[in-house]
């Protein structure tokens, strides 16, 4: 009897669980990494673009020093805005508060007060304004958007009232040094900004209050159940915001050698844009000081490059608005892919 020969059946390679998990992980992580890299690559691309278009002006040590000096005040406001956004809130009043404190300090200086006294008064006013915002949001339960929008309007009105709608001149040289002076080769505003950034970075990453801020931003109810006094902690975030906005307003007034009632107003939107740009770099989808610094760099390089190219200021405002939209979109994309 002839025995039939069985032909070997073709084998189909089956995907192992490890391969499936790896494939799924790659697909989920890829959009997140692209969003993160997109932010950094955007900064690099702008530096390359402006460097190619105006190499003799843009790619110089003096110009990069100018960029740092120009973004120093924005860095102060964006840094404290980061703290408020870490707890899941916004502070729309930071720009108008900077303007108000600048006008108040300028008026005190013109009236003959010592610069140290005037500066201390301004910082105290910033803490008081932050306490008002914190009380409205943390203890009265108002939406941060509504509460700080209201105080923003009030601060703007007070700044115009105290200055009679005019710029305050006649500030002493000892005060102006804060905005125009140098310690060695480094401008004072850059030094102040770096100190504030490092202090806030340390508090956020190395202290108990910093961990509590992140806990509330991640899940306020869970943080409360774990024993965190969520009201007090959110209140403290707004205190930091008020202090930082006041400090920025004082340095801005010294840099301009005058107190203007709306000088700091535009920095509210740009500070939020800087934080949102930075969120795309965070795997946890939370604001970080490092990410905010990258966002500040993008906005600073863009503004400097467009000025060198003599682009109309109105066009610059349009581009800033587009960047804010892109920043929020990238932030949401990063969160969805986690």
C-alpha positions, 0 to 999 in steps of 0.5 A: 500500500502506498502511503500518502505523503502529507505536505507541510502546511504553511505557517503564519507568524503570529504576533506575540503579546510583546510585539502587539504591546510594542506596536500599540505603544509606538503608535500612541507615543509617536504623536506625543513625541512629534508634538514635543519635538515640534516645539523644539524644532520650531525654535531651532527652525526660527533661529536657522531661518532668521540666521539665514535671512539676516546673518550679520545682525541676528547671529551675533552675541549682542543680538542674543543678549538683546533677546535675553534682555527683551524676554526677561520681564516676560520670563518673570510673568510667565514663570509665576503664570506657570505656578497658577497653571500648575494648580489648574487655574489661570491668572488673567490679571498679571499684565494689568497688575504689572502696569498698576504696580509700575505706576504706583511705584513711579508715583511714589518715586516722583513724590520723593519716596526712597526707591527701596521703600517704593519698591517694597510697597509695590511688592506688597501691593502685588501680594495683596492683589494676589491675595484678592485673586486667591480668595476669590478663586480658592475660598469663594469658589469663583472661576479663575477665568471670571475672577481674574478677568474682573480684577484685570479690569479693575487693575487697569482702571486703577492704573489709569486713575493713579496716572491720570491716563498719562505716563509718569516721568522723572524717576531717579537714576538709582531706581532706573538702574534696576532696569537698565543697569548691569552687574559686570556684563550681564543686564540686571533684568536678566539676573533678576529673571534667572533668580526668579526662574531658579527659585520657582523651579526649586519650589516646584520640583523639590519642595512639599508645596510644589508637590501639592500644587501638582497634586491639585492640578492633577486631581483636586478631589484626590488631593483633598482626600489625601489630606491636602488643604486645597484652598490654602494651597491654591491661595498660595499659588495666586500669592506667588503670581501677584508677587511675580507680576509686581516684580516684573512691573517694577523692573519694566518701569525701571527699564522704561524709566517711566510708569505707563498705565498699560505697559505690562498689559500685553504680557498676559497673553504671551505668558499664557502662550509660553506656558502652553508651548512648554506643556507640549514638552511635558510627558505628564501634560503639566506645566513645567519651568523648563518647558515655559523657558522654551516657550519664552525662547520661541516668542522672544526669537520670533519677536526679535527676528520679525523686528530685524526683518522690519515686519509690521507690528500689526502682523506680529500681533497676528502671528502671536495669535496664531502661535497661541492657537498652535500652542493650545492645540499642541498641548491638547494633542499631547494630552490626548495621546497619553 
